[in-house]
Amino acid sequence: MAETEATLLRQFPLFLPQNRAKTVYEGFISAQGRDFHLRLLLPKDLQLRNARLLCSWQLKAVLNGYHHIVQQRMQQSPDLVSFMMELKMLLEVALKNKKEPYVLPPPPKFYSSLIGEIRALGWNKLVYVDPCFSTIKLKADVSGREHLITVKLKAKYPAESPDCVVDFPVPFSVSWTPQVNSLQVTDQPKIDAKVVPLPSSLISIYSQFLAALESLKTFWDVMDEIDEKTWVLEPEKPTRSATARRIVLGNNISINIEVDPRHPTMLPECCFLGADHVVKPLGIRLSRNIHLWDPENSLLQNLKDVLEIDFPARAILEKSDFSMDCGICYAYQLDGAIPDQVCDNSQCGQSFHYICLYEWLRGLLTSRQSFNIMFGECPYCSKPITLKMSGRKA
C-alpha cells in the first residue's frame, strides 16, 4: 500500500488525498503541457469500480466521447495508480485527436505586406518563419545578450493584434493600433479634422520589444553577475524569466533569493536552506545588518555585506565540492530535483531529497504526523528530523 501511494505521489504530485482514510483525492492531471482539475470519491473499501470521478468543464470537454472508456477503465483497473496512468494516456490521445475548426487561408496581400514589414525591419533580425507565415521569431542583441520574441499572427492580422511570446520575468503586452483602409481627413476646418493613427506592424512590435529589453537591463545584469561569480544550485540552466536563484554558501547550506525584476538592486526575498544551527546565525546577521543595504551597490555585494560572508568562488572551487548526494537514494538529481532537506544534527548534516525523506518517514512505524509536518528519525544518525509536507512536484 505504501509503495502504491509513493508511486502515485511520484507520478501525479498534484493529485493528493484530502482525508486520512484516503477516500477523497483532488488535484490536477497533466497532459500536453496543460493541467486539468479533477476529484475522485472512493467508497470505504477503496474499490475503484464503485468510485465517482468529478471533472472540471475543461476536462469534460476534452473527454467528450470517451466517457464509456473512462468508466470501463474504472471497472477494470487493479489500483488507483493504474487508473490514473490510463486516464493520462487517454487524455493525451483525446487532445491529439481533437480537431481544430478549418480556417480559410489569408489573401495574397497578407503575405506580400508581411514580407514588406520584415524587409523594412531587416532580414538579419529574422530567426524563423513557418511556411504559413503565422509564426515569426525575431531576435535582438542588447548588452551582449540575445533575446527572442515569437510573434503569432492571427487570421485577421493586421486588423487584429498578434500574440507575442517572450522570455521575460514580467508580463509583456503590446500596444496595437488596428490597420484601417486609408487615412481619414475631413474637408472641415482644421479644428474638426480627424486623423487616424498609423497602423501597428511588426516594426512597432519590435520597437516595444527593444524598449522592454532596455527596462530589464539592470535586472539581467544583476542575475548574470550572480551566475558568473557564485555557484548556483537551482535553476541549473536559468532562463531569462527566472527571478530565483539558490546560491551555495557552504557545505549543505545555501540561500534562495527571489529578485524583484522592477527593483533588482533592492533587498530580495531570502530563505536559508540548511541545518538550524547554521541557518540561524545567518538570519541574525541579515536582521542586524539590513540597514547596510545600499541600492547603489550590486545585489551580490550587498548580500556579502549584510551576511558578512564571501560566497564560494567559481575560480577556486568546483560545484562538486558542495553537491552532496542524497543519503537515501545516493543520487544528486532525482527527476530534476536536488537534495533540499538537511538533518539538523550538527554532527550529521546529511542532505536528502524531499520525496526520498517523505517515503522514508512514511515507512517508519515510529514516525508521526501533525497537520502538514512529519516527525521521525534521520536515516543516518537516528536523531529527530522533521519534514514539512507540501503539494509541490517531487
C-alpha positions as CSV (number, residue, x, y, z in Angstrom):
1,M,0.0,0.0,0.0
2,A,2.8,2.4,1.0
3,E,4.6,1.6,-2.3
4,T,1.5,2.3,-4.3
5,E,1.0,5.7,-2.5
6,A,4.6,6.6,-3.1
7,T,4.3,5.8,-6.8
8,L,1.1,7.8,-7.1
9,L,2.8,10.8,-5.4
10,R,5.8,10.5,-7.8
11,Q,3.7,10.2,-11.0
12,F,1.0,12.6,-10.0
13,P,2.4,15.0,-7.4
14,L,-0.5,17.5,-7.8
15,F,-3.2,14.8,-7.1
16,L,-3.3,14.4,-3.3
17,P,-5.5,12.7,-0.7
18,Q,-7.8,15.0,1.1
19,N,-8.5,12.9,4.2
20,R,-6.8,10.3,6.4
21,A,-9.0,7.5,5.1
22,K,-7.8,8.3,1.5
23,T,-11.4,8.1,0.2
24,V,-11.1,11.6,-1.4
25,Y,-8.4,12.6,-3.9
26,E,-8.3,16.0,-5.6
27,G,-5.8,17.9,-7.7
28,F,-4.6,18.1,-11.3
29,I,-3.6,15.7,-14.1
30,S,-1.2,17.0,-16.7
31,A,-1.2,16.2,-20.4
32,Q,0.2,18.1,-23.5
33,G,1.5,20.8,-21.2
34,R,-1.9,21.5,-19.7
35,D,-3.3,20.9,-16.2
36,F,-6.8,19.6,-15.7
37,H,-8.6,19.6,-12.4
38,L,-10.4,16.5,-11.1
39,R,-11.8,15.0,-7.9
40,L,-12.1,11.3,-7.1
41,L,-14.5,9.9,-4.5
42,L,-13.8,6.4,-3.3
43,P,-16.0,4.1,-1.2
44,K,-14.8,3.0,2.2
45,D,-13.5,-0.2,0.8
46,L,-11.4,1.9,-1.7
47,Q,-12.6,-0.1,-4.7
48,L,-12.4,1.8,-8.0
49,R,-15.4,0.1,-9.5
50,N,-17.7,2.0,-7.1
51,A,-15.8,5.3,-7.3
52,R,-17.1,8.6,-8.6
53,L,-15.0,10.8,-10.9
54,L,-15.7,14.6,-10.9
55,C,-14.1,16.6,-13.7
56,S,-13.7,20.3,-14.5
57,W,-15.6,21.5,-17.5
58,Q,-12.3,21.7,-19.5
59,L,-11.6,18.1,-18.8
60,K,-15.2,17.1,-19.6
61,A,-14.9,18.9,-22.9
62,V,-11.7,17.1,-23.9
63,L,-13.0,13.6,-22.8
64,N,-16.3,14.1,-24.6
65,G,-16.9,10.9,-26.5
66,Y,-14.5,8.9,-24.3
67,H,-16.7,8.6,-21.2
68,H,-17.5,5.0,-21.8
69,I,-13.8,4.2,-21.9
70,V,-13.2,6.0,-18.6
71,Q,-16.0,4.0,-17.0
72,Q,-14.6,0.8,-18.4
73,R,-11.1,1.6,-17.0
74,M,-12.5,2.4,-13.6
75,Q,-14.2,-1.0,-13.5
76,Q,-11.1,-2.9,-14.7
77,S,-8.1,-1.1,-13.3
78,P,-6.4,-3.0,-10.4
79,D,-5.5,0.1,-8.4
80,L,-5.6,3.9,-8.4
81,V,-2.1,4.3,-9.9
82,S,-3.0,2.1,-12.9
83,F,-6.3,4.0,-13.5
84,M,-4.5,7.4,-13.3
85,M,-1.9,6.3,-15.8
86,E,-4.5,5.0,-18.2
87,L,-6.6,8.2,-17.8
88,K,-3.5,10.3,-18.6
89,M,-2.9,8.2,-21.8
90,L,-6.5,8.6,-22.8
91,L,-6.3,12.3,-22.2
92,E,-3.1,12.5,-24.4
93,V,-5.0,10.7,-27.2
94,A,-8.1,12.9,-26.9
95,L,-6.0,16.1,-27.0
96,K,-4.1,14.8,-30.0
97,N,-7.2,13.8,-31.9
98,K,-9.1,17.0,-31.1
99,K,-9.9,18.6,-34.4
100,E,-9.4,22.3,-34.9
101,P,-12.0,24.2,-36.9
102,Y,-11.0,24.9,-40.5
103,V,-9.8,28.4,-41.2
104,L,-9.6,29.9,-44.7
105,P,-6.0,31.0,-45.6
106,P,-5.2,34.7,-45.7
107,P,-5.4,36.5,-49.1
108,P,-2.2,37.1,-51.1
109,K,-2.0,40.7,-49.9
110,F,-1.4,39.3,-46.4
111,Y,1.8,37.6,-47.4
112,S,3.1,40.5,-49.5
113,S,2.5,43.1,-46.8
114,L,4.1,40.9,-44.2
115,I,7.2,40.3,-46.4
116,G,7.4,44.1,-46.8
117,E,7.3,44.6,-43.0
118,I,10.1,42.0,-42.5
119,R,12.2,43.7,-45.2
120,A,11.8,47.1,-43.5
121,L,12.7,45.7,-40.2
122,G,15.8,43.9,-41.5
123,W,16.2,40.3,-42.6
124,N,19.1,40.0,-40.1
125,K,16.6,40.2,-37.3
126,L,14.5,37.2,-38.6
127,V,15.3,33.9,-36.9
128,Y,12.4,31.8,-38.0
129,V,9.1,31.9,-40.0
130,D,6.8,29.0,-40.6
131,P,5.5,28.0,-44.0
132,C,2.1,29.6,-43.3
133,F,3.7,32.9,-42.1
134,S,1.6,32.5,-38.9
135,T,4.6,32.3,-36.5
136,I,7.6,34.6,-36.7
137,K,10.6,34.7,-34.5
138,L,12.8,37.8,-34.2
139,K,16.0,38.4,-32.3
140,A,17.6,41.4,-30.6
141,D,21.1,41.8,-29.1
142,V,21.2,44.1,-26.1
143,S,24.3,44.4,-23.9
144,G,25.7,41.2,-25.5
145,R,22.6,39.2,-24.6
146,E,20.5,37.7,-27.4
147,H,16.7,37.8,-26.8
148,L,14.0,36.3,-28.9
149,I,10.3,37.3,-29.5
150,T,7.8,34.9,-31.0
151,V,5.0,36.7,-32.9
152,K,1.9,34.6,-33.6
153,L,-0.2,36.2,-36.2
154,K,-4.0,35.8,-36.3
155,A,-6.1,35.3,-39.4
156,K,-7.3,38.9,-39.3
157,Y,-3.8,40.4,-39.0
158,P,-3.1,43.4,-39.1
159,A,-6.7,44.3,-38.1
160,E,-6.2,42.1,-35.0
161,S,-3.3,42.2,-32.6
162,P,-1.0,39.2,-32.7
163,D,0.1,37.2,-29.7
164,C,3.7,37.8,-28.5
165,V,5.8,35.3,-26.5
166,V,8.9,36.5,-24.8
167,D,11.2,35.1,-22.1
168,F,10.6,38.0,-19.6
169,P,10.3,38.0,-15.8
170,V,7.3,40.4,-16.2
171,P,4.3,40.4,-18.4
172,F,4.8,41.9,-21.9
173,S,1.8,43.4,-23.5
174,V,1.8,45.1,-26.9
175,S,0.1,48.4,-27.7
176,W,-1.7,47.8,-31.0
177,T,-3.5,50.1,-33.4
178,P,-5.5,48.1,-36.0
179,Q,-4.9,48.8,-39.7
180,V,-7.5,51.0,-41.5
181,N,-8.2,51.4,-45.2
182,S,-6.9,54.9,-45.5
183,L,-6.0,58.0,-43.7
184,Q,-9.3,59.8,-42.9
185,V,-9.2,63.6,-43.0
186,T,-12.4,65.6,-43.4
187,D,-12.8,68.8,-45.5
188,Q,-14.0,70.7,-42.4
189,P,-11.8,73.3,-40.7
190,K,-8.7,72.1,-39.1
191,I,-10.1,72.0,-35.6
192,D,-12.6,69.3,-36.7
193,A,-10.1,67.2,-38.6
194,K,-9.9,63.6,-37.5
195,V,-6.6,61.8,-38.3
196,V,-6.4,58.1,-37.7
197,P,-3.1,57.0,-36.1
198,L,-0.7,55.0,-38.2
199,P,-1.5,51.2,-38.0
200,S,0.8,49.0,-36.0
201,S,3.1,46.4,-37.6
202,L,6.0,44.1,-36.9
203,I,8.2,47.2,-36.7
204,S,6.1,48.7,-33.8
205,I,6.1,45.4,-32.0
206,Y,9.9,45.2,-32.3
207,S,10.3,48.8,-31.0
208,Q,8.2,47.9,-28.0
209,F,10.3,44.7,-27.5
210,L,13.5,46.8,-27.5
211,A,12.1,49.2,-25.0
212,A,11.1,46.4,-22.7
213,L,14.6,44.9,-23.0
214,E,16.1,48.2,-22.0
215,S,13.9,48.5,-19.0
216,L,15.0,45.0,-17.8
217,K,18.7,45.5,-18.4
218,T,19.6,46.1,-14.8
219,F,17.8,43.0,-13.7
220,W,19.7,40.8,-16.1
221,D,23.0,42.5,-15.1
222,V,22.2,41.5,-11.5
223,M,21.3,37.9,-12.3
224,D,24.3,37.5,-14.7
225,E,26.7,38.6,-12.0
226,I,25.3,36.0,-9.6
227,D,25.5,33.3,-12.3
228,E,29.1,34.2,-13.2
229,K,30.5,34.8,-9.7
230,T,28.7,32.3,-7.5
231,W,27.8,28.6,-7.5
232,V,24.1,28.4,-8.3
233,L,22.4,25.1,-7.4
234,E,19.0,25.9,-8.8
235,P,17.9,26.5,-11.5
236,E,20.7,24.6,-13.2
237,K,20.1,26.4,-16.5
238,P,18.2,29.6,-15.7
239,T,16.1,31.2,-18.3
240,R,15.8,35.0,-18.7
241,S,12.4,34.9,-17.0
242,A,13.8,33.2,-13.9
243,T,13.8,35.5,-10.9
244,A,15.0,33.0,-8.2
245,R,18.5,31.6,-7.5
246,R,19.6,29.1,-4.9
247,I,23.2,30.0,-4.2
248,V,25.8,28.0,-2.3
249,L,27.0,29.4,1.0
250,G,29.0,26.4,2.1
251,N,28.6,22.6,2.7
252,N,24.9,21.8,3.0
253,I,24.0,25.5,3.4
254,S,22.5,27.7,0.7
255,I,20.3,30.8,0.3
256,N,17.3,31.0,-2.0
257,I,16.7,34.6,-3.3
258,E,13.7,35.9,-5.2
259,V,14.6,39.1,-7.0
260,D,12.1,41.8,-8.0
261,P,12.6,42.5,-11.7
262,R,11.4,46.0,-11.4
263,H,13.7,46.8,-8.5
264,P,16.6,44.4,-8.9
265,T,19.1,46.1,-6.6
266,M,16.7,46.2,-3.6
267,L,16.7,43.6,-0.8
268,P,15.3,40.4,-2.3
269,E,13.2,37.8,-0.5
270,C,15.7,35.5,1.2
271,C,15.3,31.9,2.5
272,F,18.2,30.0,4.1
273,L,18.3,26.2,3.5
274,G,20.3,24.1,5.8
275,A,20.6,22.8,9.4
276,D,19.2,25.1,12.1
277,H,22.5,25.6,13.9
278,V,24.0,27.0,10.6
279,V,20.9,28.9,9.3
280,K,20.0,30.8,12.5
281,P,23.3,32.8,12.7
282,L,22.8,33.9,9.1
283,G,19.3,35.1,9.8
284,I,20.5,37.1,12.8
285,R,23.2,38.8,10.7
286,L,20.7,39.6,8.0
287,S,18.4,41.3,10.5
288,R,21.2,43.1,12.3
289,N,22.9,44.5,9.1
290,I,19.8,45.1,6.9
291,H,20.4,48.9,7.4
292,L,23.7,48.5,5.4
293,W,21.8,47.6,2.2
294,D,22.7,50.2,-0.4
295,P,20.6,50.1,-3.7
296,E,23.6,51.9,-5.4
297,N,25.7,48.7,-5.0
298,S,25.2,45.4,-6.8
299,L,22.9,42.9,-5.2
300,L,25.7,40.4,-4.8
301,Q,27.9,43.0,-3.0
302,N,25.0,43.9,-0.7
303,L,24.5,40.2,0.2
304,K,28.2,39.9,1.1
305,D,28.0,43.0,3.3
306,V,24.8,42.1,5.3
307,L,25.6,38.4,5.7
308,E,29.3,39.1,6.5
309,I,30.5,36.3,4.2
310,D,32.3,35.7,0.9
311,F,30.5,33.4,-1.5
312,P,32.5,30.3,-2.6
313,A,34.4,31.5,-5.7
314,R,33.9,29.7,-9.0
315,A,37.5,30.3,-9.9
316,I,38.8,28.3,-6.9
317,L,36.2,25.6,-6.0
318,E,34.2,23.2,-8.1
319,K,30.4,22.7,-7.9
320,S,31.0,19.1,-6.9
321,D,32.6,20.4,-3.6
322,F,29.1,21.4,-2.5
323,S,26.9,18.9,-4.3
324,M,26.2,16.2,-1.7
325,D,24.3,13.2,-2.8
326,C,21.0,12.2,-1.1
327,G,21.6,10.0,1.9
328,I,18.8,7.7,0.8
329,C,18.9,7.2,-2.9
330,Y,22.6,8.1,-3.2
331,A,22.0,10.3,-6.2
332,Y,22.3,14.1,-6.6
333,Q,19.5,14.7,-9.1
334,L,16.2,12.8,-8.9
335,D,13.6,13.8,-11.5
336,G,15.2,17.2,-11.8
337,A,15.2,17.9,-8.0
338,I,18.3,18.1,-5.9
339,P,18.6,17.5,-2.1
340,D,17.0,20.3,-0.1
341,Q,16.3,18.7,3.2
342,V,19.1,18.6,5.8
343,C,19.4,16.9,9.2
344,D,19.6,19.5,12.0
345,N,22.1,17.4,14.0
346,S,25.4,19.4,13.9
347,Q,27.4,16.1,13.9
348,C,25.4,14.8,10.9
349,G,24.1,17.4,8.4
350,Q,23.2,14.8,5.8
351,S,21.0,16.1,3.0
352,F,18.1,14.3,1.4
353,H,15.6,14.7,-1.5
354,Y,12.2,15.8,-0.3
355,I,10.5,12.7,-1.9
356,C,13.1,10.3,-0.5
357,L,12.8,11.6,3.0
358,Y,9.0,11.6,2.7
359,E,8.9,7.9,1.7
360,W,11.5,7.0,4.4
361,L,9.4,8.6,7.2
362,R,6.2,7.1,5.8
363,G,7.8,3.7,6.2
364,L,8.8,4.1,9.8
365,L,6.5,2.8,12.5
366,T,7.8,5.4,14.9
367,S,7.1,8.4,12.6
368,R,4.1,10.6,13.3
369,Q,2.3,13.4,11.5
370,S,0.9,16.6,13.0
371,F,-1.0,18.6,10.4
372,N,1.4,19.1,7.5
373,I,4.6,18.2,9.4
374,M,6.1,14.7,9.7
375,F,8.3,13.8,12.6
376,G,10.7,10.9,12.6
377,E,14.4,9.8,12.8
378,C,17.2,10.7,10.5
379,P,18.3,7.7,8.3
380,Y,21.9,8.5,9.1
381,C,22.2,9.5,12.8
382,S,18.8,8.4,14.1
383,K,18.3,11.9,15.7
384,P,14.9,13.6,15.3
385,I,14.2,15.1,11.9
386,T,11.1,16.9,10.6
387,L,9.7,17.3,7.1
388,K,7.1,20.0,6.1
389,M,4.8,18.4,3.6
390,S,3.6,20.3,0.6
391,G,1.8,19.7,-2.7
392,R,4.9,20.6,-4.8
393,K,6.2,18.4,-7.5
394,A,8.7,15.9,-6.2
